[in-house]
Amino acid sequence: MNTQRILLFYIIFNLFACKSPIEIPNTVVESVNVNGSFLASGGIKFNVPVDSVLYSIVFSTKIDKSKLNPDLFFITNGVDTSFVILKDTFSRQINFKIRKNLSYYNTYTLHILSGNNFGVNFTDDTNYSFITELNTTDKFLRISNDSLLT
């Protein structure tokens, strides 16, 4: 009886202990859009509004948006470029918007670094940059045409 229990324990232990390791699928970025315009890796999008920056990124495999690693997915410029991930139903796509207004005529770069992020393994480092629009507000007082003629 005692040997039967030991044998049963041994069989159950081996069933649970011999699980194969979970493989993390590889993925690459298939496309990136900034405010609806396609952006190539290493490319630059010009004249992006400072108050409305929306990224849409499509990956080659399904991702888990709850497993964001901010060390491998971030926007740089030295100012607060925190973003909010928008809710959607697409399993291979992420949409996000930068929370705060950005500075005029500055370059911002999204970095997607290789490694484990969003529950998948990114195989390549990629960068996507944009430059915000010029500030078109008047910098000096306007002088009327009549004042210029006198």
DSSP file (Angstrom, degrees, kcal/mol; ACC not computed):
  #  RESIDUE AA STRUCTURE BP1 BP2  ACC     N-H-->O    O-->H-N    N-H-->O    O-->H-N    TCO  KAPPA ALPHA  PHI   PSI    X-CA   Y-CA   Z-CA
    1    1 A M     >        0   0    0      0, 0.0     4,-1.7     0, 0.0     5,-0.1   0.000 360.0 360.0 360.0 -42.0    0.0    0.0    0.0
    2    2 A N  H  >  +     0   0    0      1,-0.2     4,-1.9     2,-0.2     5,-0.1   0.882 360.0  50.8 -65.7 -38.9    2.8    2.4    0.9
    3    3 A T  H  > S+     0   0    0      1,-0.2     4,-2.4     2,-0.2    -1,-0.2   0.820 105.9  56.5 -69.4 -30.1    4.6    1.7   -2.4
    4    4 A Q  H  > S+     0   0    0      2,-0.2     4,-2.7     1,-0.2    -1,-0.2   0.906 107.7  48.0 -66.8 -40.2    1.4    2.4   -4.3
    5    5 A R  H  X S+     0   0    0     -4,-1.7     4,-2.7     2,-0.2    -2,-0.2   0.909 112.2  48.9 -65.6 -41.7    1.2    5.9   -2.7
    6    6 A I  H  X S+     0   0    0     -4,-1.9     4,-2.5     2,-0.2    -2,-0.2   0.920 112.8  47.8 -64.1 -42.7    4.8    6.6   -3.4
    7    7 A L  H  X S+     0   0    0     -4,-2.4     4,-2.3     2,-0.2    -2,-0.2   0.912 112.4  48.8 -64.5 -43.1    4.3    5.5   -7.1
    8    8 A L  H  X S+     0   0    0     -4,-2.7     4,-2.4     2,-0.2     5,-0.2   0.923 112.3  48.6 -62.1 -44.6    1.1    7.6   -7.4
    9    9 A F  H  X S+     0   0    0     -4,-2.7     4,-2.7     1,-0.2    -2,-0.2   0.917 110.6  51.5 -60.5 -43.6    2.9   10.6   -5.9
   10   10 A Y  H  X S+     0   0    0     -4,-2.5     4,-2.1     2,-0.2    -2,-0.2   0.897 110.8  47.6 -61.4 -42.8    5.9   10.1   -8.3
   11   11 A I  H  X S+     0   0    0     -4,-2.3     4,-1.8     2,-0.2    -2,-0.2   0.930 114.3  45.6 -65.7 -46.6    3.6   10.0  -11.4
   12   12 A I  H  X S+     0   0    0     -4,-2.4     4,-1.8     2,-0.2     5,-0.2   0.913 112.3  52.1 -64.1 -42.7    1.6   13.1  -10.4
   13   13 A F  H  X S+     0   0    0     -4,-2.7     4,-2.2    -5,-0.2    -1,-0.2   0.923 110.5  47.8 -59.8 -45.0    4.8   15.0   -9.5
   14   14 A N  H  X S+     0   0    0     -4,-2.1     4,-1.4     1,-0.2    -1,-0.2   0.823 106.6  57.5 -68.2 -32.2    6.4   14.1  -12.9
   15   15 A L  H  < S+     0   0    0     -4,-1.8    -1,-0.2     1,-0.2    -2,-0.2   0.917 116.2  34.6 -63.4 -42.4    3.2   15.2  -14.8
   16   16 A F  H >< S+     0   0    0     -4,-1.8     3,-0.7     1,-0.2    -2,-0.2   0.792 117.6  52.3 -84.1 -28.3    3.4   18.7  -13.4
   17   17 A A  H 3< S+     0   0    0     -4,-2.2    -2,-0.2    -5,-0.2    -1,-0.2   0.702 101.3  61.2 -81.0 -19.7    7.1   19.0  -13.2
   18   18 A C  T 3<  +     0   0    0     -4,-1.4    -1,-0.2    -5,-0.2     2,-0.1   0.057  68.3 138.9-100.3  26.1    7.8   18.1  -16.9
   19   19 A K    <   -     0   0    0     -3,-0.7     3,-0.1     1,-0.1    -3,-0.1  -0.451  58.2-113.7 -67.4 141.4    5.8   20.9  -18.5
   20   20 A S        -     0   0    0     -2,-0.1    -1,-0.1     1,-0.1     3,-0.1  -0.484  39.4 -95.5 -74.3 148.8    7.6   22.3  -21.5
   21   21 A P        -     0   0    0      0, 0.0     2,-0.4     0, 0.0    -1,-0.1  -0.308  41.5-105.3 -65.1 147.2    8.7   25.9  -21.1
   22   22 A I        -     0   0    0     -3,-0.1     2,-0.4     1,-0.0    -3,-0.0  -0.596  33.3-138.9 -75.1 125.9    6.4   28.6  -22.5
   23   23 A E        -     0   0    0     -2,-0.4    -1,-0.0    -3,-0.1    -3,-0.0  -0.728   6.1-142.8 -88.6 132.1    7.8   30.0  -25.7
   24   24 A I        -     0   0    0     -2,-0.4    96,-0.1    96,-0.1    95,-0.0  -0.840  24.3-125.9 -93.0 122.3    7.5   33.7  -26.2
   25   25 A P        -     0   0    0      0, 0.0    96,-3.0     0, 0.0     2,-0.2  -0.343  18.4-121.4 -70.1 148.6    6.7   34.5  -29.9
   26   26 A N  E     -a  121   0A   0     94,-0.2     2,-0.3    34,-0.1    96,-0.2  -0.585  33.8-177.6 -82.4 150.2    8.9   36.9  -31.8
   27   27 A T  E     -a  122   0A   0     94,-2.4    96,-1.5    -2,-0.2    97,-0.3  -0.976  14.2-162.5-145.0 159.1    7.3   40.0  -33.4
   28   28 A V        -     0   0    0     -2,-0.3    32,-1.9    94,-0.2     2,-0.5  -0.925  36.0 -97.0-134.1 161.5    8.3   42.9  -35.5
   29   29 A V  E     -C   59   0B   0     -2,-0.3    30,-0.3    30,-0.2     3,-0.1  -0.701  33.9-176.7 -79.7 123.7    6.6   46.3  -36.2
   30   30 A E  E     -     0   0B   0     28,-2.9     2,-0.3    -2,-0.5    29,-0.2   0.857  64.4  -7.1 -89.3 -40.2    4.6   46.1  -39.4
   31   31 A S  E     -C   58   0B   0     27,-1.6    27,-2.6     9,-0.1     2,-0.4  -0.993  52.7-159.5-157.2 151.4    3.4   49.7  -39.6
   32   32 A V  E     -C   57   0B   0      7,-0.4     7,-2.7    -2,-0.3     2,-0.4  -1.000   9.3-171.2-132.6 132.4    3.4   52.9  -37.6
   33   33 A N  E     -CD  56  38B   0     23,-2.4    23,-2.1    -2,-0.4     2,-0.5  -0.982   7.9-162.1-122.8 136.6    1.0   55.8  -38.2
   34   34 A V  E >  S-CD  55  37B   0      3,-2.6     3,-1.8    -2,-0.4    21,-0.2  -0.976  84.3 -20.1-116.7 116.8    1.3   59.2  -36.5
   35   35 A N  T 3  S-     0   0    0     19,-3.2    -1,-0.1    -2,-0.5    20,-0.1   0.860 130.7 -50.3  51.3  39.3   -2.0   61.2  -36.7
   36   36 A G  T 3  S+     0   0    0     18,-0.4     2,-0.5     1,-0.2    -1,-0.3   0.389 114.2 114.7  86.7  -3.2   -3.0   58.9  -39.6
   37   37 A S  E <   -D   34   0B   0     -3,-1.8    -3,-2.6     1,-0.0    -1,-0.2  -0.875  69.7-115.4-105.2 132.1    0.2   59.3  -41.7
   38   38 A F  E     -D   33   0B   0     -2,-0.5     2,-0.4    -5,-0.2    -5,-0.2  -0.327  29.6-164.3 -62.3 142.1    2.4   56.3  -42.3
   39   39 A L        -     0   0    0     -7,-2.7    -7,-0.4     4,-0.1     2,-0.1  -0.983   8.7-142.8-134.2 121.1    5.9   56.6  -40.8
   40   40 A A    >   -     0   0    0     -2,-0.4     3,-2.5     1,-0.1     2,-0.2  -0.435  38.8 -85.7 -78.8 155.0    8.8   54.4  -41.8
   41   41 A S  T 3  S+     0   0    0      1,-0.3    87,-0.2    -2,-0.1    -1,-0.1  -0.421 120.6  13.4 -60.4 128.7   11.4   53.1  -39.3
   42   42 A G  T 3  S+     0   0    0     85,-3.3    -1,-0.3     1,-0.3    86,-0.2   0.379 106.6 124.3  82.9  -4.2   14.0   55.8  -39.0
   43   43 A G    <   -     0   0    0     -3,-2.5    86,-1.9    84,-0.3     2,-0.4  -0.267  54.1-133.6 -84.1 172.9   11.7   58.3  -40.8
   44   44 A I  E     -g  129   0C   0     84,-0.1     2,-0.5    -3,-0.1    86,-0.2  -0.996   4.6-153.1-131.7 132.4   10.5   61.7  -39.6
   45   45 A K  E     -g  130   0C   0     84,-1.8    86,-3.0    -2,-0.4     3,-0.3  -0.907  22.1-150.8-101.6 130.2    6.9   63.1  -39.8
   46   46 A F  E     +     0   0C   0     -2,-0.5    87,-0.1    84,-0.2    86,-0.1  -0.638  62.7  21.8-101.7 157.8    6.8   66.9  -40.0
   47   47 A N  E     +     0   0C   0     85,-0.4    85,-0.2    84,-0.3    -1,-0.2   0.841  69.7 170.8  63.8  41.5    4.3   69.5  -38.8
   48   48 A V  E     -g  132   0C   0     83,-2.2    85,-2.3    -3,-0.3    -1,-0.2  -0.692  40.4-107.3 -83.4 132.3    2.5   67.4  -36.1
   49   49 A P    >   -     0   0    0      0, 0.0     3,-0.7     0, 0.0    -1,-0.1  -0.284  19.0-136.3 -59.3 142.7    0.1   69.4  -34.0
   50   50 A V  T 3  S+     0   0    0      1,-0.2    52,-2.6    51,-0.1     3,-0.2   0.720 100.2  46.7 -74.0 -20.8    1.4   70.0  -30.4
   51   51 A D  T 3  S+     0   0    0     50,-0.2     2,-0.2     1,-0.2    -1,-0.2   0.400 113.1  44.5-103.9   2.1   -1.9   69.3  -28.8
   52   52 A S    <   +     0   0    0     -3,-0.7     2,-0.5     2,-0.0    -1,-0.2  -0.708  56.0 159.1-153.0  94.7   -2.9   66.1  -30.6
   53   53 A V        +     0   0    0     45,-0.4    45,-1.7    -2,-0.2     2,-0.5  -0.959  12.3 178.3-120.8 114.5   -0.4   63.2  -31.2
   54   54 A L  E     - E   0  97B   0     -2,-0.5   -19,-3.2    43,-0.2   -18,-0.4  -0.965   8.7-163.6-120.9 119.4   -1.9   59.8  -31.9
   55   55 A Y  E     -CE  34  96B   0     41,-2.9    41,-2.0    -2,-0.5     2,-0.4  -0.790   5.3-173.2 -98.5 142.9    0.2   56.8  -32.6
   56   56 A S  E     -CE  33  95B   0    -23,-2.1   -23,-2.4    -2,-0.4     2,-0.4  -0.963   9.4-177.0-134.7 118.5   -1.2   53.6  -34.2
   57   57 A I  E     -CE  32  94B   0     37,-2.8    37,-2.4    -2,-0.4     2,-0.4  -0.961  11.0-160.1-124.2 131.3    1.2   50.7  -34.4
   58   58 A V  E     -CE  31  93B   0    -27,-2.6   -28,-2.9    -2,-0.4   -27,-1.6  -0.932  11.0-161.4-111.4 132.4    0.6   47.3  -35.9
   59   59 A F  E     -C   29   0B   0     33,-3.3   -30,-0.2    -2,-0.4     4,-0.1  -0.646  28.5-117.7-108.6 166.1    2.7   44.2  -35.0
   60   60 A S  S    S+     0   0    0    -32,-1.9     2,-0.3    -2,-0.2   -31,-0.1   0.664  96.2  29.4 -79.5 -16.5    3.2   40.9  -36.7
   61   61 A T  S    S-     0   0    0    -33,-0.2    -2,-0.2    31,-0.1    59,-0.1  -0.872  99.5 -76.5-135.0 169.5    1.8   38.9  -33.8
   62   62 A K        -     0   0    0     -2,-0.3     2,-0.3    57,-0.0    30,-0.3  -0.370  48.5-159.6 -65.2 145.3   -0.8   39.3  -31.1
   63   63 A I        -     0   0    0     28,-3.0     2,-0.6    30,-0.1    56,-0.2  -0.844  19.5-129.8-123.7 161.9    0.4   41.4  -28.1
   64   64 A D    >   -     0   0    0     54,-3.1     3,-2.0    -2,-0.3    56,-0.1  -0.927  16.0-163.7-112.0 104.2   -0.8   41.8  -24.5
   65   65 A K  G >  S+     0   0    0     -2,-0.6     3,-0.6     1,-0.3    -1,-0.1   0.692  85.3  65.3 -64.6 -18.9   -1.2   45.5  -23.9
   66   66 A S  G 3  S+     0   0    0      1,-0.2    -1,-0.3    52,-0.1    53,-0.1   0.595  91.1  66.3 -79.0  -9.2   -1.2   45.0  -20.1
   67   67 A K  G <   +     0   0    0     -3,-2.0    51,-2.3     2,-0.1    52,-0.6  -0.211  69.0 156.7-106.5  42.1    2.5   43.8  -20.2
   68   68 A L    <   -     0   0    0     -3,-0.6    49,-0.1    49,-0.2     3,-0.0  -0.490  30.1-157.3 -68.9 131.2    4.1   47.1  -21.3
   69   69 A N    >>  -     0   0    0     -2,-0.2     3,-2.1     1,-0.1     4,-0.6  -0.919   1.6-163.5-107.6 102.6    7.8   47.4  -20.4
   70   70 A P  T 34 S+     0   0    0      0, 0.0    -1,-0.1     0, 0.0     3,-0.1   0.643  85.5  66.2 -65.8 -12.9    8.4   51.2  -20.3
   71   71 A D  T 34 S+     0   0    0      1,-0.2     3,-0.1    -3,-0.0    -3,-0.0   0.689 111.1  34.7 -77.1 -17.5   12.2   50.6  -20.5
   72   72 A L  T <4 S+     0   0    0     -3,-2.1    41,-2.7     1,-0.2     2,-0.3   0.392 120.6  46.7-115.3   0.2   11.7   49.2  -24.0
   73   73 A F  E  < S+H  112   0C   0     -4,-0.6     2,-0.3    39,-0.2    -1,-0.2  -0.831  77.6 123.7-147.0 100.1    8.9   51.4  -25.3
   74   74 A F  E     -H  111   0C   0     37,-1.8    37,-3.5    -2,-0.3     2,-0.4  -0.973  51.1-121.8-156.9 163.7    9.2   55.1  -24.7
   75   75 A I  E     -H  110   0C   0     -2,-0.3     2,-0.3    35,-0.2     6,-0.2  -0.948  30.2-154.1-114.5 133.4    9.3   58.6  -26.3
   76   76 A T  E     +H  109   0C   0     33,-2.5    33,-1.6    -2,-0.4     4,-0.1  -0.832  47.4 110.4-113.3 148.4   12.3   60.8  -25.7
   77   77 A N  S    S-     0   0    0     -2,-0.3    -1,-0.1    31,-0.2     3,-0.1   0.173  83.1 -98.8-179.3 -10.9   12.8   64.6  -25.7
   78   78 A G  S    S+     0   0    0      1,-0.4     2,-0.2     0, 0.0    -2,-0.1   0.415  95.8  89.1  95.3  -2.1   13.5   65.5  -22.1
   79   79 A V  S    S-     0   0    0     24,-0.0     2,-0.9     1,-0.0    -1,-0.4  -0.687  97.4 -70.4-116.9 175.3   10.0   66.7  -21.4
   80   80 A D        +     0   0    0     -2,-0.2    20,-0.3     1,-0.2    -4,-0.1  -0.543  55.9 161.9 -69.9 105.6    6.9   64.8  -20.1
   81   81 A T        +     0   0    0     -2,-0.9    -6,-0.2    -6,-0.2    -1,-0.2  -0.120  17.2 151.7-115.5  34.5    5.9   62.6  -23.0
   82   82 A S        -     0   0    0     16,-0.1    17,-2.5    -8,-0.1    18,-0.5  -0.303  26.3-160.9 -64.1 152.6    3.8   60.2  -21.0
   83   83 A F  E     -F   98   0B   0     15,-0.3     2,-0.4    16,-0.1    15,-0.2  -0.888  16.7-131.5-135.6 163.8    1.0   58.6  -23.0
   84   84 A V  E     -F   97   0B   0     13,-2.6    13,-2.2    -2,-0.3     2,-0.5  -0.970  22.8-130.1-117.9 131.0   -2.2   56.8  -22.5
   85   85 A I  E     -F   96   0B   0     -2,-0.4    11,-0.3    11,-0.2     2,-0.2  -0.688  26.3-134.7 -80.9 126.2   -3.0   53.5  -24.3
   86   86 A L        -     0   0    0      9,-3.0     9,-0.5    -2,-0.5     2,-0.3  -0.551  19.8-110.3 -83.3 145.3   -6.4   53.8  -25.9
   87   87 A K        +     0   0    0     -2,-0.2     2,-0.3     7,-0.1    -1,-0.1  -0.561  52.2 146.4 -76.2 134.5   -8.9   50.9  -25.6
   88   88 A D        -     0   0    0     -2,-0.3     7,-0.0     2,-0.1     5,-0.0  -0.923  51.4-121.4-153.9 177.7   -9.5   48.9  -28.8
   89   89 A T  S    S+     0   0    0     -2,-0.3     2,-0.5     2,-0.0    -2,-0.0   0.341  71.0 113.2-109.6   5.5  -10.3   45.4  -29.8
   90   90 A F    >   -     0   0    0      1,-0.1     3,-0.6     3,-0.1    -2,-0.1  -0.689  49.0-162.0 -84.6 124.2   -7.3   44.7  -32.2
   91   91 A S  T 3  S+     0   0    0     -2,-0.5   -28,-3.0     1,-0.2    -1,-0.1   0.678  89.3  42.6 -81.2 -17.3   -5.0   42.1  -30.8
   92   92 A R  T 3  S+     0   0    0    -30,-0.3   -33,-3.3   -32,-0.1     2,-0.4   0.281 107.6  71.3-107.9   9.5   -2.0   43.0  -33.0
   93   93 A Q  E <   -E   58   0B   0     -3,-0.6     2,-0.4   -35,-0.2   -35,-0.2  -0.942  54.9-164.1-131.5 146.6   -2.3   46.8  -32.7
   94   94 A I  E     -E   57   0B   0    -37,-2.4   -37,-2.8    -2,-0.4     2,-0.4  -0.998   5.6-168.7-128.1 135.4   -1.8   49.4  -30.1
   95   95 A N  E     +E   56   0B   0     -9,-0.5    -9,-3.0    -2,-0.4     2,-0.3  -0.982  15.4 167.0-120.0 132.0   -3.1   53.0  -30.2
   96   96 A F  E     -EF  55  85B   0    -41,-2.0   -41,-2.9    -2,-0.4     2,-0.4  -0.992  21.8-149.8-147.0 156.5   -1.9   55.6  -27.8
   97   97 A K  E     -EF  54  84B   0    -13,-2.2   -13,-2.6    -2,-0.3     2,-0.3  -0.963  26.8-115.3-126.3 138.9   -2.0   59.4  -27.3
   98   98 A I  E     - F   0  83B   0    -45,-1.7   -45,-0.4    -2,-0.4   -15,-0.3  -0.589  26.2-143.2 -72.6 133.2    0.5   61.7  -25.7
   99   99 A R  S    S+     0   0    0    -17,-2.5     2,-0.2    -2,-0.3    -1,-0.1   0.907  71.9  45.4 -68.4 -46.8   -1.1   63.2  -22.6
  100  100 A K  S    S-     0   0    0    -18,-0.5     2,-0.1   -20,-0.3    -2,-0.0  -0.572  91.2 -94.0-103.3 160.5    0.2   66.7  -22.5
  101  101 A N        -     0   0    0     -2,-0.2   -50,-0.2   -50,-0.1     2,-0.1  -0.476  44.9-137.4 -65.9 141.3    0.7   69.4  -25.1
  102  102 A L        -     0   0    0    -52,-2.6     2,-0.2    -2,-0.1   -52,-0.1  -0.428  22.5 -90.0 -95.6 173.0    4.2   69.3  -26.6
  103  103 A S    >   -     0   0    0     -2,-0.1     3,-0.6     1,-0.1    29,-0.2  -0.529  47.5 -99.6 -82.0 150.9    6.6   72.2  -27.4
  104  104 A Y  T 3  S+     0   0    0      1,-0.2    30,-0.2    -2,-0.2    29,-0.1  -0.394  96.8   4.7 -69.3 147.1    6.5   73.8  -30.8
  105  105 A Y  T 3  S+     0   0    0     28,-2.2     2,-0.3     1,-0.2    -1,-0.2   0.868  94.9 132.4  44.1  58.0    9.1   72.9  -33.4
  106  106 A N    <   -     0   0    0     -3,-0.6    26,-2.3    27,-0.1     2,-0.4  -0.936  54.8-120.2-130.2 154.7   10.7   70.1  -31.4
  107  107 A T  E     - I   0 131C   0     -2,-0.3     2,-0.4    24,-0.2    24,-0.2  -0.826  26.3-174.9 -98.5 133.5   11.7   66.6  -32.4
  108  108 A Y  E     - I   0 130C   0     22,-2.7    22,-2.4    -2,-0.4     2,-0.4  -0.974   6.7-158.7-125.6 140.8   10.3   63.6  -30.5
  109  109 A T  E     -HI  76 129C   0    -33,-1.6   -33,-2.5    -2,-0.4     2,-0.5  -0.980  10.0-148.4-128.7 127.4   11.3   60.0  -31.0
  110  110 A L  E     -HI  75 128C   0     18,-3.4    18,-2.1    -2,-0.4     2,-0.5  -0.821  19.6-159.5 -87.7 125.3    9.4   56.8  -30.2
  111  111 A H  E     -HI  74 127C   0    -37,-3.5   -37,-1.8    -2,-0.5     2,-0.5  -0.931  14.2-176.5-109.0 126.3   11.9   54.0  -29.3
  112  112 A I  E     -HI  73 126C   0     14,-2.7    14,-2.6    -2,-0.5   -39,-0.2  -0.942  20.0-163.5-118.5 105.5   10.8   50.4  -29.5
  113  113 A L        -     0   0    0    -41,-2.7     9,-0.2    -2,-0.5    12,-0.2  -0.551  23.9 -97.8 -94.2 153.9   13.8   48.4  -28.3
  114  114 A S  S    S+     0   0    0     -2,-0.2     2,-0.3     9,-0.1     9,-0.2  -0.347  78.2  68.7 -67.6 148.4   14.4   44.7  -28.7
  115  115 A G  E    S-B  122   0A   0      7,-1.9     7,-3.2     2,-0.1     2,-0.6  -0.823  91.9 -30.0 135.2-173.8   13.5   42.4  -25.9
  116  116 A N  E    S+B  121   0A   0     -2,-0.3     2,-0.3     5,-0.2     5,-0.2  -0.679  71.0 143.8 -82.9 115.8   10.5   41.0  -24.0
  117  117 A N  E >   +B  120   0A   0      3,-2.7     3,-1.9    -2,-0.6   -49,-0.2  -0.987  61.2  10.9-152.9 143.4    7.6   43.6  -24.2
  118  118 A F  T 3  S-     0   0    0    -51,-2.3   -54,-3.1    -2,-0.3   -50,-0.2   0.754 129.0 -63.0  58.0  26.3    3.8   43.3  -24.4
  119  119 A G  T 3  S+     0   0    0    -52,-0.6    -1,-0.3     1,-0.3     2,-0.3   0.592 121.6  86.3  77.2  10.5    4.2   39.6  -23.8
  120  120 A V  E <  S- B   0 117A   0     -3,-1.9    -3,-2.7   -96,-0.1     2,-0.6  -0.846  81.1-107.9-132.8 170.8    6.2   39.0  -27.0
  121  121 A N  E     -aB  26 116A   0    -96,-3.0   -94,-2.4    -2,-0.3     2,-0.5  -0.903  24.5-148.3-106.4 114.7    9.9   39.2  -28.0
  122  122 A F  E     -aB  27 115A   0     -7,-3.2    -7,-1.9    -2,-0.6   -94,-0.2  -0.693   8.0-165.6 -79.8 127.6   10.8   42.2  -30.2
  123  123 A T        +     0   0    0    -96,-1.5     2,-0.3    -2,-0.5    -9,-0.1   0.692  64.5  40.3 -90.3 -20.1   13.7   41.2  -32.5
  124  124 A D  S    S-     0   0    0    -97,-0.3     2,-0.4   -11,-0.1   -95,-0.1  -0.946  74.1-122.1-132.2 149.3   14.8   44.6  -33.7
  125  125 A D        -     0   0    0     -2,-0.3     2,-0.3   -12,-0.2   -12,-0.2  -0.759  37.8-178.5 -81.8 133.3   15.3   48.1  -32.3
  126  126 A T  E     - I   0 112C   0    -14,-2.6   -14,-2.7    -2,-0.4     2,-0.4  -0.976  13.8-161.1-135.0 151.5   13.2   50.7  -34.2
  127  127 A N  E     - I   0 111C   0     -2,-0.3   -85,-3.3   -16,-0.2     2,-0.4  -0.988   3.9-172.3-132.6 140.3   12.8   54.5  -33.9
  128  128 A Y  E     - I   0 110C   0    -18,-2.1   -18,-3.4    -2,-0.4     2,-0.3  -0.982  13.7-170.6-135.4 120.4   10.0   56.7  -35.2
  129  129 A S  E     -gI  44 109C   0    -86,-1.9   -84,-1.8    -2,-0.4     2,-0.3  -0.771   9.3-177.9-115.2 154.8   10.4   60.5  -35.0
  130  130 A F  E     -gI  45 108C   0    -22,-2.4   -22,-2.7    -2,-0.3     2,-0.5  -0.987  17.5-141.9-144.4 155.3    8.2   63.5  -35.6
  131  131 A I  E     - I   0 107C   0    -86,-3.0   -83,-2.2    -2,-0.3   -84,-0.3  -0.972  25.0-127.2-117.2 129.1    8.7   67.2  -35.5
  132  132 A T  E     -g   48   0C   0    -26,-2.3   -85,-0.4    -2,-0.5   -28,-0.1  -0.256  35.2 -87.4 -73.6 164.1    5.9   69.4  -34.0
  133  133 A E        -     0   0    0    -85,-2.3   -28,-2.2   -86,-0.1     2,-0.2  -0.095  44.0 -96.8 -67.3 164.1    4.4   72.3  -35.9
  134  134 A L        -     0   0    0    -30,-0.2     2,-0.8   -29,-0.1    -1,-0.1  -0.517  37.2-110.0 -76.8 149.9    5.7   75.9  -35.9
  135  135 A N        -     0   0    0     -2,-0.2    -1,-0.1     1,-0.1   -31,-0.0  -0.752  34.2-175.2 -80.8 113.2    4.1   78.4  -33.6
  136  136 A T        +     0   0    0     -2,-0.8    -1,-0.1     2,-0.1     3,-0.1   0.360  41.4 117.4 -96.0   5.3    2.3   80.7  -35.9
  137  137 A T  S    S-     0   0    0      1,-0.1     2,-0.1     2,-0.0    -2,-0.0  -0.393  78.9 -89.8 -70.7 153.5    1.1   83.2  -33.3
  138  138 A D        -     0   0    0      1,-0.1    -1,-0.1    -2,-0.1     3,-0.1  -0.374  32.6-168.5 -64.4 136.8    2.3   86.8  -33.6
  139  139 A K  S    S+     0   0    0     -2,-0.1     2,-0.3    -3,-0.1    -1,-0.1   0.643  73.0  32.2 -97.8 -20.6    5.6   87.5  -31.8
  140  140 A F  S    S-     0   0    0      1,-0.0    -1,-0.1     0, 0.0     2,-0.0  -0.862  99.3 -80.5-131.6 164.6    5.4   91.2  -32.2
  141  141 A L        -     0   0    0     -2,-0.3     2,-0.3     1,-0.1    -2,-0.1  -0.372  49.6-114.8 -63.3 143.7    2.7   93.8  -32.4
  142  142 A R        -     0   0    0     -4,-0.1     2,-0.5    -2,-0.0    -1,-0.1  -0.637  23.3-150.9 -81.2 138.2    1.0   94.1  -35.7
  143  143 A I        -     0   0    0     -2,-0.3     5,-0.0     3,-0.0    -1,-0.0  -0.947  17.9-127.3-110.5 126.8    1.5   97.4  -37.5
  144  144 A S     >  -     0   0    0     -2,-0.5     4,-1.5     1,-0.1     5,-0.1  -0.242  20.2-114.1 -69.9 161.3   -1.3   98.5  -39.9
  145  145 A N  H  > S+     0   0    0      1,-0.2     4,-1.5     2,-0.2    -1,-0.1   0.875 116.6  56.5 -61.6 -38.9   -0.6   99.4  -43.5
  146  146 A D  H  > S+     0   0    0      1,-0.2     4,-0.8     2,-0.2    -1,-0.2   0.893 105.8  50.2 -61.7 -40.8   -1.7  103.0  -42.7
  147  147 A S  H  4 S+     0   0    0      1,-0.2     3,-0.4     2,-0.2    -1,-0.2   0.844 107.9  53.9 -67.2 -32.7    0.8  103.3  -40.0
  148  148 A L  H  < S+     0   0    0     -4,-1.5    -1,-0.2     1,-0.2    -2,-0.2   0.827 106.2  52.9 -70.1 -30.1    3.6  102.1  -42.2
  149  149 A L  H  <        0   0    0     -4,-1.5    -1,-0.2     1,-0.2    -2,-0.2   0.635 360.0 360.0 -81.7 -14.9    2.7  104.7  -44.9
  150  150 A T     <        0   0    0     -4,-0.8    -1,-0.2    -3,-0.4    -2,-0.2   0.456 360.0 360.0-102.0 360.0    3.0  107.6  -42.5
